[in-house]
């Protein structure tokens, strides 16, 4: 009889220990073994969720959503919209394209598609894209229009909202600036202040049907 009571007590003790061990494991959040709990209960060293691929600006600003056509005008300029044919210019009246669709491609980068006037001509509905002119010599680079390829790094631009309805446009570490006698160029700021910004005006939905 004594032996049976001892065995029963030992079994109960083992079961109790197992429950404690199980309960201790259940208290740990999944992945807690990969890090160290902090006083607040959070686990350090846990995997970090991937960053969103689209910028916050593109998510909240319809003009940067890729769904609206805009004209772009230099704030400090003549008031004439930018146009692009061989080169991005300010109101050059060269018959270039003046309607643009800044299209987010992730990481605060944009491809800027260019269209002609909506006049029923199919060629105007086929987009071209801004691209840094590769044949230019530093430190002043111009922008031309080419066949769109968002995987090409020199077709990726930054667009930064300045908080007053204006935007700064750049590529890598350069910003699009106006230089007297040289027009619009991409240039390093250095110690200079950014004094060239742009306004975007909504011109309707980006609903073109390209030829191809």
C-alpha positions as CSV (number, residue, x, y, z in Angstrom):
1,X,0.0,0.0,0.0
2,X,2.8,2.4,0.9
3,X,4.5,1.6,-2.4
4,X,1.4,2.4,-4.4
5,X,0.9,5.7,-2.7
6,X,4.5,6.7,-3.4
7,X,4.2,5.9,-7.1
8,X,0.9,7.8,-7.4
9,X,2.4,10.8,-5.7
10,X,5.5,10.7,-8.0
11,X,3.3,10.5,-11.1
12,X,1.3,13.5,-9.9
13,X,4.5,15.5,-9.3
14,X,5.8,14.6,-12.7
15,X,2.6,15.6,-14.3
16,X,2.6,18.9,-12.4
17,X,6.1,19.6,-13.6
18,X,5.1,18.9,-17.1
19,X,2.2,21.3,-16.9
20,X,4.5,24.0,-15.5
21,X,6.9,23.5,-18.4
22,X,4.1,23.5,-20.9
23,X,2.6,26.7,-19.4
24,X,6.0,28.4,-19.5
25,X,6.4,27.6,-23.1
26,X,2.9,28.8,-24.0
27,X,3.7,32.2,-22.4
28,X,6.4,32.8,-25.0
29,X,5.3,34.5,-28.2
30,X,6.1,32.7,-31.4
31,X,9.7,33.4,-32.4
32,X,10.6,34.5,-28.8
33,X,13.5,32.0,-28.8
34,X,15.1,34.2,-31.5
35,X,15.4,37.2,-29.2
36,X,15.4,38.4,-25.6
37,X,12.2,39.6,-23.8
38,X,12.3,43.2,-22.8
39,X,10.7,44.5,-19.6
40,X,7.6,45.5,-21.6
41,X,7.3,41.9,-22.9
42,X,8.4,42.7,-26.4
43,X,10.9,40.4,-28.0
44,X,14.1,41.9,-29.4
45,X,15.8,40.3,-32.3
46,X,12.5,39.1,-33.8
47,X,12.2,39.3,-37.6
48,X,11.4,42.8,-38.9
49,X,8.4,43.0,-41.3
50,X,9.4,44.1,-44.8
51,X,9.1,47.7,-45.6
52,X,6.2,48.8,-47.9
53,X,7.2,49.0,-51.6
54,X,5.3,52.2,-52.3
55,X,6.1,55.5,-50.8
56,X,3.8,57.1,-48.3
57,X,3.6,60.2,-50.6
58,X,2.2,58.0,-53.4
59,X,-0.4,56.5,-51.1
60,X,-1.7,59.9,-49.9
61,X,-1.1,62.3,-52.8
62,X,-3.3,61.6,-55.8
63,X,-1.0,63.6,-58.1
64,X,1.8,61.1,-57.3
65,X,-0.4,58.0,-57.5
66,X,0.2,57.2,-61.2
67,X,-3.5,57.6,-61.8
68,X,-3.6,61.3,-62.7
69,X,-2.1,63.4,-65.6
70,X,-0.5,66.6,-64.5
71,X,1.2,69.6,-66.0
72,X,4.4,70.7,-64.2
73,X,5.3,74.4,-63.8
74,X,8.4,75.9,-62.3
75,X,7.3,78.1,-59.3
76,X,10.1,80.7,-59.9
77,X,9.7,80.7,-63.6
78,X,7.5,82.2,-66.4
79,X,4.4,80.3,-65.6
80,X,4.7,78.2,-68.7
81,X,4.4,74.4,-68.2
82,X,7.3,72.1,-68.8
83,X,7.4,70.2,-72.0
84,X,9.6,67.4,-73.3
85,X,10.7,66.3,-76.8
86,X,14.4,66.1,-77.3
87,X,15.0,67.8,-73.9
88,X,12.9,68.8,-70.9
89,X,12.3,72.6,-71.3
90,X,10.2,75.3,-69.7
91,X,7.5,76.5,-72.1
92,X,9.7,76.1,-75.2
93,X,6.6,75.8,-77.5
94,X,8.4,73.1,-79.5
95,X,5.4,70.9,-79.8
96,X,6.6,68.5,-77.1
97,X,4.6,66.6,-74.6
98,X,3.3,68.6,-71.7
99,X,1.1,66.0,-69.8
100,X,3.0,63.9,-67.3
101,X,2.1,60.9,-65.1
102,X,4.5,60.4,-62.1
103,X,4.2,56.7,-61.5
104,X,5.5,55.2,-58.2
105,X,7.8,52.2,-58.6
106,X,8.7,51.8,-54.9
107,X,11.1,53.3,-52.4
108,X,10.1,56.9,-53.1
109,X,11.1,56.5,-56.7
110,X,9.0,57.4,-59.7
111,X,9.0,56.9,-63.5
112,X,7.6,60.0,-65.1
113,X,5.6,59.2,-68.2
114,X,4.9,61.8,-70.8
115,X,2.0,62.2,-73.1
116,X,0.8,64.5,-75.9
117,X,-2.5,66.4,-75.9
118,X,-5.6,64.3,-75.8
119,X,-6.7,65.0,-79.4
120,X,-7.5,61.6,-80.7
121,X,-4.1,61.1,-82.3
122,X,-2.9,57.6,-81.3
123,X,0.8,58.7,-81.2
124,X,0.0,61.1,-78.3
125,X,-1.3,58.2,-76.3
126,X,1.9,56.2,-76.5
127,X,4.0,57.2,-73.5
128,X,7.6,58.2,-73.4
129,X,9.5,58.6,-70.2
130,X,12.0,61.1,-68.6
131,X,15.6,59.9,-68.7
132,X,18.8,61.5,-67.6
133,X,20.8,62.1,-70.8
134,X,23.7,59.7,-70.6
135,X,25.9,61.6,-73.0
136,X,25.9,64.7,-70.9
137,X,29.0,65.6,-68.8
138,X,28.8,66.3,-65.1
139,X,28.1,68.4,-63.2
140,X,25.1,69.5,-65.2
141,X,22.9,66.8,-66.7
142,X,19.7,67.4,-68.8
143,X,16.6,65.2,-69.2
144,X,15.3,63.8,-72.4
145,X,12.4,61.6,-73.5
146,X,12.9,57.9,-74.4
147,X,11.0,54.6,-74.5
148,X,9.9,53.7,-71.0
149,X,11.9,51.1,-69.0
150,X,11.3,51.4,-65.3
151,X,14.2,49.0,-64.6
152,X,16.7,51.5,-66.0
153,X,18.1,53.5,-63.1
154,X,18.4,56.7,-65.1
155,X,14.7,56.7,-65.6
156,X,14.0,56.7,-61.8
157,X,13.4,60.1,-60.2
158,X,12.6,61.4,-56.7
159,X,9.7,63.7,-56.1
160,X,9.6,65.4,-52.7
161,X,6.6,67.3,-51.5
162,X,7.7,70.6,-49.9
163,X,4.6,71.0,-47.8
164,X,3.3,74.2,-49.6
165,X,1.8,72.6,-52.7
166,X,5.2,72.5,-54.4
167,X,7.6,69.7,-55.2
168,X,11.3,69.2,-55.7
169,X,12.4,66.8,-58.5
170,X,15.7,65.0,-58.4
171,X,17.7,62.0,-59.6
172,X,20.1,60.2,-57.2
173,X,21.8,63.1,-55.3
174,X,21.0,65.8,-57.9
175,X,18.0,68.1,-58.1
176,X,16.3,69.6,-61.1
177,X,17.3,73.3,-61.1
178,X,17.1,76.2,-63.5
179,X,20.3,77.9,-64.5
180,X,20.2,81.1,-66.5
181,X,21.4,80.5,-70.0
182,X,21.3,76.7,-69.5
183,X,17.7,75.9,-68.7
184,X,16.7,73.0,-66.6
185,X,19.6,70.8,-65.5
186,X,20.2,68.1,-62.8
187,X,22.8,69.4,-60.5
188,X,24.3,68.7,-57.1
189,X,23.3,71.3,-54.6
190,X,26.5,71.3,-52.6
191,X,26.2,74.1,-50.0
192,X,23.6,76.0,-52.1
193,X,20.0,76.3,-51.2
194,X,17.4,74.6,-53.4
195,X,15.7,77.5,-55.2
196,X,13.9,75.6,-58.0
197,X,10.6,73.9,-57.1
198,X,7.5,73.0,-59.2
199,X,3.7,73.0,-59.0
200,X,1.7,70.1,-60.4
201,X,-1.8,70.8,-61.8
202,X,-4.3,68.0,-62.2
203,X,-5.4,67.5,-65.8
204,X,-7.6,64.4,-65.4
205,X,-7.3,60.6,-65.1
206,X,-4.4,58.7,-66.6
207,X,-6.5,56.5,-68.8
208,X,-4.7,56.5,-72.1
209,X,-4.9,53.4,-74.3
210,X,-1.4,53.1,-76.0
211,X,-1.0,51.7,-79.5
212,X,0.9,48.6,-78.3
